[in-house]
Amino acid sequence: MGEKTIHTMTQAIRTRAVALAVEDEGMSTAEYAIGTIAAAAFGAVLYAVVTGNNIVSALTDIIDRALNTAV
């Protein structure tokens, strides 16, 4: 390969890489929407778990044992 061919190929690769890095039409909005929905769903699940009877009773038992230990 000649020097000119290598230079042309390098330039083409560089141009394509820049184009790929710049082309993100609408993707950030979709990513934010999906991330927001996922965070809200995770928050709802976490709230349901923490406010459930099992977790509340377990935390109450731990606090009772900690407060009622003999020193």
JOZIPE-V586470 format. One record per residue. RES is the residue in one small letter. SS is DSSP state (H for helix, E for strand, L for the rest). OMEGA is omega in radians with two decimals (999 if undefined). D_LAST is the distance of its C-alpha to the last C-alpha in whole Angstrom. Layout:
BEGIN
RES|SS|OMEGA|D_LAST + RES|SS|OMEGA|D_LAST
END
This chain:
BEGIN
m|L|3.13|84 + g|L|-3.13|85 + e|H|-3.14|83 + k|H|3.13|84 + t|H|3.12|83 + i|H|3.12|80 + h|H|-3.14|79 + t|H|3.12|80 + m|H|3.11|78 + t|H|3.13|75 + q|H|3.13|76 + a|H|3.11|76 + i|H|3.13|72 + r|H|3.14|71 + t|H|3.13|73 + r|H|3.13|71 + a|H|3.10|68 + v|H|3.13|68 + a|H|3.12|69 + l|H|-3.14|66 + a|H|-3.07|64 + v|H|-3.06|65 + e|L|3.05|66 + d|L|-3.09|63 + e|L|3.05|65 + g|L|-3.07|63 + m|H|-3.10|60 + s|H|3.10|57 + t|H|3.12|58 + a|H|3.13|57 + e|H|3.09|54 + y|H|3.14|52 + a|H|3.14|53 + i|H|3.10|52 + g|H|3.12|49 + t|H|3.11|48 + i|H|3.13|49 + a|H|3.13|46 + a|H|3.11|43 + a|H|3.11|44 + a|H|3.11|44 + f|H|3.10|41 + g|H|3.12|39 + a|H|3.12|40 + v|H|3.13|39 + l|H|3.11|35 + y|H|3.13|35 + a|H|-3.14|36 + v|H|-3.06|33 + v|H|-3.12|31 + t|L|3.10|32 + g|L|-3.08|32 + n|H|-3.10|30 + n|H|-3.10|29 + i|H|-3.13|27 + v|H|-3.14|26 + s|H|3.11|24 + a|H|3.12|23 + l|H|3.10|21 + t|H|3.11|20 + d|H|3.13|18 + i|H|-3.14|17 + i|H|3.11|15 + d|H|3.13|14 + r|H|-3.14|12 + a|H|-3.12|11 + l|H|-3.08|10 + n|L|3.11|9 + t|L|3.10|6 + a|L|-3.11|4 + v|L|999|0
END
